[in-house]
Amino acid sequence: MKVTLIVPCAGEKDSRSKSSKPLFPPLSLMTVAALTPADVEVEIVDESCQNIDFESAGDLVGITATTAAADRAYEIADSFREHGKTIVIGGVHATALPHEAAAHADAVVIGEAEGKWESVISDFRRGELRKFYTGNTRPDPSSIPIPRRNLINPRNYLLANTIQTTRGCPYNCAFCSVTSFFGGTYRVRPIDLVVEEIKNLPGRFVLFVDDNIIGHTGYARSLFTALRPLGKRWVGQASLTMLKNPDIIRMASDSGCVGLFVGMETLSDETLARMGKKMNRRQEYERAIEMLHELGIAVVASFVFGFDDDGEDVFEKTVEFVENAGVDVAQLSILTPFPGTRLYRELYNQGRIVETRWSLYDGSHVVYKPAKLSPEKLLEGFKWAYGRIYSYGSIIRRLGCRLASRPFVWFTNLAYRSRVGQWLDKSENGTIDIEPATLTADESFGGDLHGALSSQEGQGSSQPDQAALVVGKPHFEERDK
């Protein structure tokens, strides 16, 4: 028996390209592969760097998809079914809209894969595949297997060494699907298993894909203590709750942390409160950046445009803050209402969802009717802010004296500048028809079961994107701390 696991390209057809390396490999599918019985042959195909062979694929094809990749996932699934293959679809989008996904698949995995994927394989072998695989029990993190990294070519990725130590988030921000997908409490992997996995990773650099590496403070202290002797350098994601426990950040630095992604989102306290981002306070942003810089940790800060309080001045104010505060790397996105989030339900009920082509749900398109900005002004301001922040003048202003001591931050900005420039050159300004989209209740809420430059999926985690069949997610993304 052979299983083919596929990660589809996200975004519009014309924007899909293999000319640049993806950031990281599909950790989720490598973990799904590890859940597969040893007597089953498994291959992983990442469409961002590989071509899909519809003729030689396995007897069973598993496809994971973020919202921005859902349309392409359905295209791939339909093509495979024409070739007589059995299709299983999972991931954050299929979990939010399982009945939509079921129209293109023989089975849909809802939620995390552990405990479900094993049943999929067993049922398929008996010819008794069910339409939906779900459950009310969250997997025990100690049961997460070591990912099958031998199934990918690490040279295809900029950051091949990814690892997940925790799942879940208690904050449930309005634009983020992390809590609905992974639960509202932190679940942690045993430290000894994490350390053993990291020891076996080649090279010195590691990326933690956890939504908040310091969320469980006791666990974080134990983890950083265990990491210190390994001599690794690492980056991860953290919330502004770090200000309450500066000793943890010092321990992170001592253990090899060189960069943290922080979801600042907006400069408006009112918007933060409305979105449920209660751990953020605008007046603490500069202090957090200063603390991290003092410890030699670069700051990757995310900001989202298009909240209801945002007017035309939001772009200049955000750029001014990014430059004056010395943010090392800025990730910007347009507010995107991902299915399964509170934001989606609110905008749908208000008749403000204006686009249902999922390929546009990538954080760089306007798919809803903003409150104070026209869609054109929102897109125009978003592009201007990105272009300004990654101009040479802004890079030098932001990095200042750190240019000499932190060359990797300089190179990161140059890489971002290149990608931003390519995107701006290819992007086209068009008109947007502001008419409420018509969706059935099942399409919008997943029935009773309930991604360009950046995407907000975690969907939503600071609007980065997350894919899984699903287990963990390559999210620095798909995406909200």
Buried (B, 14 or more C-beta within 10 A) or exposed (E): BEBBBBBBBBBBEEBBEBEEBBBBBBBBBBBBBBBBEEEBEBBBBBBBBBEBEBEEBBBBBBBBBBBBBBBBBBEBBEEBBEEEBBBBBBBBBBBBBBBBBBEBBBBBBBBBBBBBBBBBBEBBBEEEBEEBBEEEEBBEBEEBBEBBBEBBEBEBBEBBBBBBBBBBBEBBBBBBBBBBBBBEEBBBBEBEBBBEBBEEBEEEBBBBBBBBBBBBBEBBBBBBEBBBEBEBBBBBBBBBBBBEBEEBBBBBBEBBBBBBBBBBBBBBBEBBEBBBBEBBBBEBBEEBBEBBBEBEBBBBBBBBBBBBEBEEEBBEBBBEBBBEBBBBBBBBBBBBBBBBBBBBBEBBEEEBBBBBEBBBBBBBBBBBBBEBBBBEBBBBBBBBBBBBBBBEEBBEBBBEEBBEEBEEBBEBBEBBBEBBBBBBEEBEEEEBEBEBBEBEEBBBBBBEBBBBBBBBBBBBBBBBBBBBBBBBBBBBBBBBB
